[in-house]
Amino acid sequence: MQRQDWQTRFAREIKMADKARTEGNEGKARVCARRAAGIVADEYMKRRCVSTPNMTAYERVKLLQNWPDLPEGVDAVVAHMTTRVNDRYELPIDADLVAEAQWLAAALLDE
């Protein structure tokens, strides 16, 4: 099976996130947004000859945490993407991870 390009995989995750949100499942929307951000981080690293085949989306996003010369705002998005939910399964910050995953793609991959 041929591996799909990052744009197709990213768009699929964003579509699933939007659907989950429409259905009132914010937790699933966050999961999809984080996977989408992981796809972006993976592609960003590939373009810099860094291979991340055995890493999770979370681990890929964390790689960006200390990466040099990132556009302004990426550090905040990485922090949001890696923030754990509270004991009520709510994100303890005011952030739209779906919108931030889309912003991250534009900021890092110029798409």
N, C-alpha and C positions, 0 to 999 in steps of 0.2 A: 504494500500500500504506500503510495506516494504521500509524503508529508505535506500538509497544506501550508500555504504561505501564512505569514503572521497576520496579515490584514484579515484574511478569512476567519482565522481562529479568533482574533480579537473581536471582529464584528459579531460572531456567533455568541461570544460571552456577553457582550453588551446587550444584544437582543434578548438573551435569557435573563439578564439583570432587569431590563425594562419590563419584561413579562412578569417576573417575580414581584416586582414593585407594584405593578398594576393589580396583581392578585393579592396584594397586602402582605407579601412575604419579604419583608425588608432584610431578614437574615440571609435568605438565599440571594437576594440582590447584592448584598455585601460580598458574599462568597464569589459570585460571578465577577464582580468588579475587581476583586483581589486577583482572581485568575487572569483577568484581562490585563491588569498591571504587570503580572508575572510574564505574560507574553511579550509585553512592551520591553520589560527589562531584559528578557532573553534575547530579543532582536537587537537591542542596544548593545548588549555584550558581544553578540555575534559580529556586529559591525566593527568591533574593536578586537576581534580575534580571541575572545574569551568564551570558552565552551562551558555550558551549564546543563548538560543533558540529564544528570541525576539529581538536580535540585528541584525543590518544590517552588511554586509561585511565590510563596512567602520568602523563601531563601533568596530567590532571584531579586525580589524587590529590596530585601535587606542589603544585597550587594551594592545597591545604589547609595546606601547611607553614607559611605565614606569615599565615594568615587569623586575624583577631582574634576573641576571645571564643569559642573552641571549647571544648567540654566537656573536662574533664581526661581524659587518656589518648589523645586523638586524635593528639597529636604523636608518641607512641610507635608507634601503629598506622601512621601515615603513614611513619615511618622504616622500619618492618618491610616495608611494602608496596613501598618503593622501594629496598630492599637488593638488591644484585645477587648472583647466585649465584657460587660460587667456580669454579675451573677443573675441578672434578669435578661441576659442575652441582648443587651442594648449597647450600642456604641456610646461610650461616655464622653464623646466630643461631638460638636456640631459640624459634621462633614458629610458631603454627598460623595461617597466613594465611586459611584458610577460616573458622575461628571468629572471627578478627579482622574479616573483612569483614562477618560477621553482626553483630558488636558495633558496628561503625561505622555500619551502617544504623540500629540501635536508638538509638545515641547522637546521630546527626545528624538523623535523620528521624523520630524518635519512633515507630517502627513496631514 
